[in-house]
Each structure stands twice: as C-alpha cells, then as structure tokens.
C-alpha cells in the first residue's frame, strides 16, 4: 500500500478530477475549472500528483494512454534517494528540484540519511524546534526564495513551450510544491482565487486518515499542539498558510498576475499562449 493511504473506500467526495490510481497518491486532473471568461481548463493535459516511485503498471499505463509527454519532478536529490520515479513510456523526465526547507535549519538527522524515509522524517520533524519553524515558513520559502522562483519559472516556461500531449508534475506527496504549481497554472489561466484555494484544499481529503494516524503517534510519544501542527503541515496541506502566502504575493508584487510577470518571467504573450493551449475554445 505504500507510505500514505490511497483514496478511501467511501469516495463520495471525490470528483471527476481524480484519476483512478493504485499506487500514485493524489493523482488528479486540473481540467474542468472555469476561467474568468467562461472557458474551462481542458481535461487530460495538466496532471498533478505524488511521486511515481510506488506507481503500478496500471498507473504507468494510464499516464501513457493519456499521452503524457513530460513528467516533472519537483523533489530534491535527498528526497529521491531510494525513491526514484518509475518510467512512463513515451514521456520525458525533467527535474526542477524545489527545496521546501532551509538547508541550515533542516535537522542533520534528516539530511544525513542515505535513503529518504518520509515516515521517519515526519516523526523527527514533529519533535524538532527548527523543523517546527520550517512548517510555518514552508510556503514563503517555496514562493519567495530566489532559487525556487527560478525553478517555478523554468516549469512555467516548459508549459508555454509544450505544444502537445499531457504534462504530469509532482513532488513527494503531491501537495505543497505541486499545490503551488497548480495555483500558478490556474491563476495564469484566469481561474479565480477561491477556486485555486479549493483545489489546494482538496488534498486534505486525500490525506485526512494519514493526518489522524500520525497525530495519534505523536501524541502517544508526548507531543503537544506544536508537534501536532507540524503533522498538519507535513502530512496534510496547510490551507491557512497557503492563503497567507497568496496574500503575501499580492502585498509584495501587487497581484498574482504581477508575480507571474515578475519572478516567474511570464509575459502577457506567454499567458495568452497558455490560455490558447490549455483552455477550451
């Protein structure tokens, strides 16, 4: 079953954006959201999810059948240790590593590991004061650190220059870095802020059981609310912090569109190309 829960047997909350996956957690399609001009995001072109290290043959065949031409990995080299993506036939694998923690504050017990064990990393982080600080600063680090902005800019440039086929992008759990990437894409396509936040928060439906499981473990080890908050951020998706960083983007740059034009290096012509490519006619 892998590290995290697959979709629950009661999937009444799941909409058509979720794709049938056995080993890829949180696999879904950005298609169907409505832009400000009434056009919908085209289905089957913009796919997000967790890593492919636990993908089954059926999962890989699904992505291949959707004409996935590029698989984007936002994970760092540390995260990929022993967790390499499996190959989607016909797709080009591209790395845009984005760090979600400050290297100086990341505990050595995490960074020195020969392989990346997410379960152990999360439990270490819950009881590490510096990691607790990182939980609060994660989204600002992703959105405002220059090296991360350059990687997101390269990712968005790749979307502009992809003329056919689907793009699948992921991080480790398909929630934080992929969540921000989705926010940038949907915003570039003219989807409103409320919908962007709803798409981000949908991840918490997927990881609800895992958050509860890790919370129980932390509390059994004596963890208090600060430790539980780390679990909510590192296992779930912290929607409140996500909204704060969207507000901070507006404060620093004027608007999301100005952020896309600025650090993410998208011209108005680039935005038109994205809309032409990824919105229904």
KEKE-3310 file (N, C-alpha, C; in steps of 0.2 Angstrom, whole numbers, plus 5000, padded with zeros to 4 digits):
npx = (5004:5011:5017:5007:4990:4979:4965:4950:4938:4925:4921:4913:4915:4924:4928:4927:4940:4949:4960:4959:4970:4982:4994:4999:4998:4985:4982:4977:4967:4969:4959:4943:4941:4934:4938:4940:4934:4924:4928:4933:4946:4956:4953:4964:4977:4984:4991:4992:5001:5007:5024:5031:5036:5030:5021:5010:5010:4998:4995:5006:5003:4991:4995:5003:4993:4986:4993:5005:5018:5028:5036:5037:5047:5048:5055:5070:5087:5089:5077:5074:5082:5083:5070:5066:5058:5047:5046:5037:5031:5036:5037:5046:5057:5059:5068:5065:5071:5065:5067:5059:5063:5073:5090:5100:5092:5087:5086:5101:5099:5090:5095:5107:5104:5105:5095:5079:5067:5051:5042:5049:5056:5046:5041:5053:5054:5042:5046:5056:5063:5067:5062:5049:5048:5051:5039:5030:5036:5037:5029:5031:5045:5045:5038:5045:5059:5074:5080:5070:5060:5066:5066:5052:5049:5056:5048:5035:5039:5042:5029:5023:5031:5027:5018:5010:5001:5001:5006:5013:5015:5024:5028:5034:5023:5013:5007:5011:5023:5018:5005:5007:5012:5001:4992:4999:4998:4984:4980:4987:4979:4968:4959:4949:4953:4947:4943:4956:4961:4952:4955:4968:4965:4958:4967:4968:4957:4962:4972:4967:4965:4978:4984:4977:4982:4996:4995:4990:5001:5011:5006:5005:5019:5020:5019:5014:5003:5011:5018:5009:5004:5015:5013:5000:5005:5015:5010:4997:4989:4993:4981:4978:4990:4994:4984:4989:5001:4997:4991:5002:5010:5002:5004:5017:5020:5009:4999:4994:4995:5005:5016:5017:5021:5033:5044:5041:5043:5034:5027:5014:5011:5015:5006:4994:4997:4997:4984:4978:4982:4978:4965:4948:4941)
npy = (4994:5006:5022:5032:5033:5026:5032:5033:5020:5025:5036:5047:5060:5063:5070:5072:5075:5067:5054:5037:5028:5016:5016:5029:5042:5055:5058:5068:5078:5094:5099:5106:5116:5133:5147:5166:5171:5162:5150:5133:5124:5113:5096:5082:5087:5093:5087:5082:5076:5064:5056:5045:5033:5023:5019:5008:4996:4997:5011:5017:5014:5020:5034:5034:5031:5043:5051:5057:5067:5073:5071:5079:5082:5089:5086:5085:5080:5073:5068:5059:5048:5032:5032:5033:5039:5028:5024:5032:5027:5034:5047:5061:5063:5076:5086:5098:5103:5109:5116:5114:5117:5127:5124:5126:5125:5113:5097:5088:5074:5072:5076:5069:5056:5041:5036:5041:5041:5045:5043:5042:5054:5064:5061:5064:5078:5083:5083:5092:5108:5117:5112:5114:5127:5128:5123:5133:5142:5136:5138:5152:5151:5142:5151:5163:5162:5164:5154:5144:5151:5153:5140:5137:5146:5141:5129:5134:5140:5129:5124:5133:5131:5118:5110:5099:5085:5078:5085:5079:5083:5083:5081:5075:5071:5076:5089:5101:5109:5105:5109:5123:5125:5121:5132:5143:5139:5138:5151:5158:5154:5161:5157:5160:5166:5160:5147:5142:5140:5131:5120:5118:5114:5102:5092:5089:5080:5069:5065:5064:5053:5049:5060:5059:5047:5049:5060:5053:5045:5054:5060:5049:5049:5059:5072:5088:5102:5109:5100:5092:5102:5102:5090:5092:5101:5094:5082:5084:5097:5113:5124:5137:5143:5143:5152:5163:5165:5168:5180:5187:5187:5196:5207:5210:5210:5216:5209:5192:5191:5200:5194:5183:5189:5194:5187:5174:5176:5177:5183:5194:5189:5176:5171:5172:5162:5151:5151:5149:5136:5128:5131:5127:5130)
npz = (5000:5002:5008:5011:5013:5001:4991:5000:5004:5004:4993:4990:4990:4981:4965:4947:4944:4950:4946:4942:4952:4958:4964:4964:4974:4976:4963:4951:4939:4932:4924:4919:4928:4929:4919:4920:4909:4906:4899:4900:4909:4899:4899:4904:4901:4910:4924:4941:4955:4967:4969:4957:4962:4968:4959:4950:4937:4930:4933:4927:4914:4912:4913:4902:4892:4892:4884:4890:4890:4896:4912:4927:4940:4956:4967:4978:4977:4989:4993:4983:4985:4985:4981:4967:4953:4943:4926:4914:4899:4884:4889:4893:4906:4918:4929:4941:4954:4970:4985:5000:5013:5024:5021:5031:5043:5043:5051:5055:5057:5047:5035:5033:5030:5021:5013:5009:5020:5022:5033:5044:5044:5045:5058:5066:5063:5069:5082:5082:5086:5076:5064:5067:5065:5052:5047:5047:5039:5027:5015:5011:5009:4998:4988:4988:4989:4980:4972:4971:4965:4952:4948:4947:4938:4927:4925:4922:4910:4903:4901:4893:4881:4878:4866:4863:4870:4887:4903:4917:4934:4949:4967:4982:4990:4982:4986:4992:4985:4972:4974:4975:4962:4954:4958:4952:4939:4937:4940:4930:4920:4922:4932:4946:4963:4974:4969:4966:4979:4984:4976:4981:4994:4992:4993:5007:5009:5004:5012:5025:5033:5036:5042:5054:5059:5060:5070:5081:5084:5087:5098:5107:5110:5117:5112:5110:5106:5097:5090:5084:5075:5066:5060:5054:5044:5037:5034:5030:5020:5023:5022:5027:5029:5016:5010:5016:5010:4997:4999:5003:4992:4984:4992:4991:4977:4971:4963:4959:4945:4943:4950:4942:4930:4935:4945:4940:4926:4915:4901:4894:4882:4884:4893:4886:4876:4885:4889:4876:4873:4884:4888:4884:4868)
capx = (5000:5015:5018:5001:4983:4975:4958:4946:4933:4920:4924:4908:4918:4929:4925:4930:4947:4953:4961:4959:4976:4983:5000:5000:4993:4983:4983:4971:4967:4966:4954:4936:4940:4932:4942:4936:4930:4919:4931:4936:4953:4955:4955:4969:4983:4988:4990:4996:5000:5013:5029:5029:5041:5026:5016:5009:5010:4992:4996:5010:4999:4986:4998:5005:4987:4984:4998:5009:5024:5033:5035:5041:5049:5050:5059:5077:5091:5088:5070:5074:5086:5079:5063:5066:5052:5046:5046:5031:5033:5035:5037:5052:5058:5063:5069:5065:5071:5062:5068:5054:5065:5080:5096:5103:5088:5085:5090:5106:5096:5086:5099:5112:5101:5107:5089:5073:5061:5047:5038:5054:5057:5040:5042:5059:5052:5037:5049:5062:5060:5069:5058:5043:5048:5050:5032:5027:5039:5037:5026:5035:5052:5043:5036:5049:5066:5075:5081:5064:5056:5069:5063:5045:5049:5058:5042:5030:5042:5041:5022:5022:5034:5024:5013:5005:5002:4999:5011:5012:5020:5023:5033:5034:5016:5009:5003:5014:5026:5013:5000:5009:5012:4994:4990:5002:4995:4977:4980:4989:4974:4962:4954:4948:4957:4943:4944:4963:4961:4948:4959:4973:4962:4956:4972:4967:4953:4966:4977:4964:4967:4986:4985:4974:4986:5002:4994:4990:5008:5014:5003:5007:5025:5021:5019:5009:4999:5016:5020:5003:5004:5019:5009:4995:5008:5019:5006:4991:4991:4991:4977:4978:4997:4994:4981:4993:5006:4994:4990:5009:5011:4998:5007:5024:5020:5003:4994:4997:4997:5012:5021:5018:5025:5040:5048:5040:5045:5029:5025:5007:5010:5016:5000:4990:4999:4995:4976:4976:4984:4976:4958:4944:4940)
capy = (5000:5012:5026:5035:5030:5028:5035:5029:5016:5029:5041:5051:5067:5063:5072:5069:5077:5062:5049:5030:5026:5011:5017:5036:5046:5062:5059:5072:5082:5101:5101:5107:5123:5138:5154:5172:5172:5156:5144:5128:5121:5107:5090:5077:5090:5096:5082:5083:5070:5062:5053:5038:5028:5017:5018:5001:4995:5000:5018:5020:5013:5026:5040:5034:5031:5050:5054:5061:5068:5076:5070:5084:5080:5094:5083:5086:5074:5069:5065:5054:5043:5025:5033:5035:5038:5023:5027:5032:5026:5039:5053:5064:5065:5083:5088:5105:5102:5114:5115:5117:5119:5130:5119:5127:5123:5106:5093:5083:5068:5071:5077:5064:5049:5038:5035:5046:5038:5050:5042:5044:5062:5067:5060:5068:5085:5084:5085:5096:5115:5121:5109:5117:5134:5127:5121:5139:5146:5132:5141:5158:5148:5140:5156:5169:5161:5165:5148:5141:5155:5151:5133:5138:5150:5136:5125:5138:5141:5122:5123:5138:5128:5111:5111:5094:5080:5080:5086:5077:5086:5080:5082:5069:5069:5080:5093:5108:5111:5104:5114:5130:5125:5121:5139:5147:5137:5140:5159:5160:5153:5165:5154:5164:5164:5155:5140:5140:5138:5125:5115:5116:5111:5096:5087:5087:5075:5063:5064:5065:5047:5049:5066:5057:5042:5052:5063:5048:5043:5060:5061:5044:5050:5065:5078:5093:5105:5112:5094:5091:5107:5100:5084:5095:5104:5090:5076:5087:5103:5119:5129:5143:5146:5144:5158:5168:5166:5171:5187:5190:5188:5202:5213:5211:5211:5219:5204:5186:5192:5204:5189:5178:5193:5196:5181:5168:5178:5176:5189:5194:5184:5169:5170:5171:5155:5146:5151:5146:5129:5124:5132:5125:5135)
capz = (5000:5002:5014:5013:5011:4994:4992:5005:5000:5003:4989:4988:4990:4975:4959:4941:4943:4952:4941:4945:4953:4963:4968:4964:4978:4975:4956:4948:4933:4933:4919:4921:4931:4924:4919:4921:4903:4905:4896:4905:4908:4895:4903:4901:4899:4916:4929:4947:4960:4971:4965:4954:4965:4970:4954:4947:4929:4928:4934:4922:4908:4912:4911:4895:4887:4891:4880:4894:4886:4901:4919:4930:4947:4960:4973:4979:4977:4996:4993:4978:4987:4986:4979:4960:4949:4938:4919:4909:4892:4879:4892:4895:4914:4919:4936:4943:4961:4974:4992:5005:5020:5023:5022:5038:5048:5042:5056:5052:5057:5041:5029:5033:5029:5015:5009:5011:5023:5024:5039:5050:5043:5048:5066:5068:5062:5074:5089:5081:5086:5070:5059:5068:5062:5045:5045:5046:5034:5021:5008:5009:5006:4991:4984:4988:4989:4973:4968:4970:4960:4946:4946:4945:4931:4922:4925:4918:4903:4899:4899:4887:4876:4877:4861:4863:4875:4894:4907:4924:4938:4956:4972:4986:4991:4978:4989:4994:4979:4967:4976:4972:4955:4952:4959:4947:4932:4937:4940:4924:4915:4924:4937:4952:4969:4978:4966:4967:4986:4984:4973:4985:5000:4991:4995:5013:5009:5002:5017:5031:5038:5037:5047:5060:5061:5063:5076:5086:5085:5090:5105:5111:5111:5122:5108:5111:5100:5092:5087:5080:5070:5061:5057:5050:5039:5033:5031:5026:5017:5027:5018:5030:5027:5008:5009:5018:5005:4992:5001:5003:4985:4982:4995:4988:4970:4968:4962:4956:4938:4943:4952:4936:4925:4938:4946:4935:4920:4910:4898:4893:4876:4886:4896:4880:4874:4890:4888:4870:4874:4890:4889:4879:4863)
cpx = (5004:5014:5011:4995:4981:4968:4954:4940:4926:4922:4919:4910:4922:4925:4929:4937:4951:4954:4961:4967:4977:4989:5002:4995:4991:4983:4976:4973:4965:4961:4947:4935:4938:4936:4937:4932:4925:4922:4933:4943:4952:4957:4960:4975:4987:4986:4995:4996:5007:5018:5027:5033:5036:5020:5016:5010:5004:4992:5000:5007:4994:4989:5000:4999:4984:4989:5003:5016:5030:5031:5040:5041:5052:5054:5066:5080:5090:5082:5070:5078:5082:5072:5062:5060:5052:5045:5039:5033:5031:5035:5044:5052:5062:5063:5069:5065:5069:5063:5062:5056:5072:5085:5099:5099:5086:5089:5095:5103:5092:5091:5105:5110:5103:5101:5084:5067:5056:5043:5043:5056:5052:5040:5047:5057:5047:5040:5055:5060:5062:5064:5051:5042:5048:5043:5029:5029:5039:5035:5030:5042:5050:5042:5041:5057:5068:5077:5075:5060:5059:5066:5056:5045:5051:5052:5037:5033:5041:5034:5021:5025:5032:5018:5008:5006:5001:5006:5009:5017:5019:5029:5033:5027:5011:5004:5005:5017:5021:5007:5001:5009:5006:4991:4993:4999:4988:4976:4982:4983:4967:4957:4954:4952:4953:4943:4951:4964:4957:4952:4965:4971:4960:4961:4971:4961:4956:4970:4974:4966:4974:4987:4983:4979:4993:5001:4993:4997:5012:5012:5005:5015:5026:5020:5013:5006:5004:5018:5015:5002:5009:5016:5004:4999:5012:5016:5000:4994:4988:4987:4978:4985:4997:4990:4985:4998:5004:4993:4997:5011:5008:5002:5013:5024:5015:4998:4998:4999:5004:5017:5022:5023:5032:5044:5047:5041:5040:5027:5017:5006:5011:5009:4994:4991:4996:4987:4974:4977:4980:4968:4954:4942:4933)
cpy = (5006:5016:5029:5032:5031:5030:5030:5025:5020:5036:5046:5058:5068:5065:5070:5071:5072:5056:5042:5028:5021:5013:5025:5040:5053:5063:5062:5076:5089:5103:5102:5113:5128:5145:5160:5173:5166:5150:5140:5126:5114:5101:5086:5080:5092:5091:5083:5077:5069:5058:5047:5032:5022:5016:5010:5001:4998:5008:5021:5019:5019:5032:5040:5034:5038:5054:5059:5061:5070:5074:5075:5082:5086:5092:5085:5080:5069:5065:5059:5048:5037:5026:5035:5034:5032:5027:5026:5032:5032:5046:5055:5066:5071:5084:5096:5105:5109:5112:5118:5119:5122:5125:5120:5125:5116:5101:5089:5076:5066:5071:5072:5057:5047:5037:5039:5042:5043:5049:5044:5052:5066:5067:5064:5075:5087:5086:5089:5104:5119:5118:5112:5124:5133:5126:5127:5143:5142:5136:5148:5156:5146:5146:5162:5168:5161:5159:5144:5145:5154:5144:5133:5141:5145:5131:5128:5139:5134:5121:5127:5134:5121:5112:5105:5089:5083:5081:5083:5079:5084:5082:5075:5066:5072:5085:5100:5111:5110:5108:5121:5130:5125:5128:5143:5145:5140:5148:5161:5159:5157:5162:5158:5161:5159:5148:5138:5137:5132:5119:5113:5112:5104:5090:5085:5081:5068:5060:5064:5059:5047:5054:5063:5051:5045:5056:5059:5046:5048:5061:5056:5045:5056:5072:5082:5097:5107:5106:5092:5096:5105:5094:5087:5098:5099:5084:5079:5093:5109:5124:5136:5147:5147:5150:5164:5170:5169:5178:5190:5191:5195:5208:5215:5213:5215:5215:5198:5187:5195:5199:5184:5182:5194:5190:5175:5170:5176:5182:5189:5189:5177:5167:5168:5164:5150:5145:5147:5138:5125:5126:5130:5131:5138)
cpz = (5000:5008:5016:5010:5004:4996:4996:5001:4999:5000:4986:4987:4984:4969:4953:4940:4945:4947:4945:4946:4958:4967:4968:4968:4975:4967:4953:4942:4934:4928:4922:4925:4926:4925:4919:4915:4901:4902:4902:4903:4904:4900:4899:4899:4905:4922:4935:4951:4964:4967:4962:4956:4967:4965:4951:4940:4926:4928:4928:4915:4907:4910:4904:4890:4887:4887:4884:4891:4890:4908:4923:4938:4951:4966:4972:4978:4983:4995:4988:4980:4989:4984:4972:4957:4944:4931:4916:4902:4887:4882:4894:4903:4914:4926:4937:4951:4965:4981:4996:5012:5019:5025:5029:5043:5048:5047:5052:5052:5051:5035:5028:5031:5022:5010:5013:5014:5026:5031:5045:5049:5046:5056:5069:5068:5067:5081:5088:5081:5079:5064:5060:5065:5055:5042:5043:5040:5027:5015:5007:5006:4999:4986:4983:4988:4981:4969:4967:4965:4953:4943:4944:4939:4925:4920:4920:4911:4899:4897:4893:4881:4874:4872:4860:4868:4882:4898:4914:4929:4945:4960:4975:4987:4987:4981:4990:4987:4973:4968:4973:4965:4951:4953:4954:4940:4932:4936:4933:4918:4917:4928:4943:4958:4973:4975:4967:4974:4987:4981:4977:4991:4999:4993:5002:5014:5008:5008:5024:5036:5040:5043:5054:5063:5064:5069:5082:5089:5089:5097:5110:5113:5116:5118:5109:5105:5094:5088:5082:5074:5064:5057:5052:5043:5034:5031:5027:5023:5021:5023:5021:5028:5020:5007:5011:5013:4999:4993:5001:4996:4982:4985:4992:4981:4967:4966:4960:4949:4938:4945:4946:4931:4928:4939:4942:4928:4914:4907:4896:4887:4879:4889:4891:4877:4878:4889:4882:4870:4879:4892:4883:4874:4864)
residu = (UNK:UNK:UNK:UNK:UNK:UNK:UNK:UNK:UNK:UNK:UNK:UNK:UNK:UNK:UNK:UNK:UNK:UNK:UNK:UNK:UNK:UNK:UNK:UNK:UNK:UNK:UNK:UNK:UNK:UNK:UNK:UNK:UNK:UNK:UNK:UNK:UNK:UNK:UNK:UNK:UNK:UNK:UNK:UNK:UNK:UNK:UNK:UNK:UNK:UNK:UNK:UNK:UNK:UNK:UNK:UNK:UNK:UNK:UNK:UNK:UNK:UNK:UNK:UNK:UNK:UNK:UNK:UNK:UNK:UNK:UNK:UNK:UNK:UNK:UNK:UNK:UNK:UNK:UNK:UNK:UNK:UNK:UNK:UNK:UNK:UNK:UNK:UNK:UNK:UNK:UNK:UNK:UNK:UNK:UNK:UNK:UNK:UNK:UNK:UNK:UNK:UNK:UNK:UNK:UNK:UNK:UNK:UNK:UNK:UNK:UNK:UNK:UNK:UNK:UNK:UNK:UNK:UNK:UNK:UNK:UNK:UNK:UNK:UNK:UNK:UNK:UNK:UNK:UNK:UNK:UNK:UNK:UNK:UNK:UNK:UNK:UNK:UNK:UNK:UNK:UNK:UNK:UNK:UNK:UNK:UNK:UNK:UNK:UNK:UNK:UNK:UNK:UNK:UNK:UNK:UNK:UNK:UNK:UNK:UNK:UNK:UNK:UNK:UNK:UNK:UNK:UNK:UNK:UNK:UNK:UNK:UNK:UNK:UNK:UNK:UNK:UNK:UNK:UNK:UNK:UNK:UNK:UNK:UNK:UNK:UNK:UNK:UNK:UNK:UNK:UNK:UNK:UNK:UNK:UNK:UNK:UNK:UNK:UNK:UNK:UNK:UNK:UNK:UNK:UNK:UNK:UNK:UNK:UNK:UNK:UNK:UNK:UNK:UNK:UNK:UNK:UNK:UNK:UNK:UNK:UNK:UNK:UNK:UNK:UNK:UNK:UNK:UNK:UNK:UNK:UNK:UNK:UNK:UNK:UNK:UNK:UNK:UNK:UNK:UNK:UNK:UNK:UNK:UNK:UNK:UNK:UNK:UNK:UNK:UNK:UNK:UNK:UNK:UNK:UNK:UNK:UNK:UNK:UNK:UNK:UNK:UNK:UNK:UNK:UNK:UNK:UNK:UNK:UNK:UNK:UNK:UNK:UNK:UNK:UNK:UNK:UNK:UNK:UNK:UNK:UNK)
# end
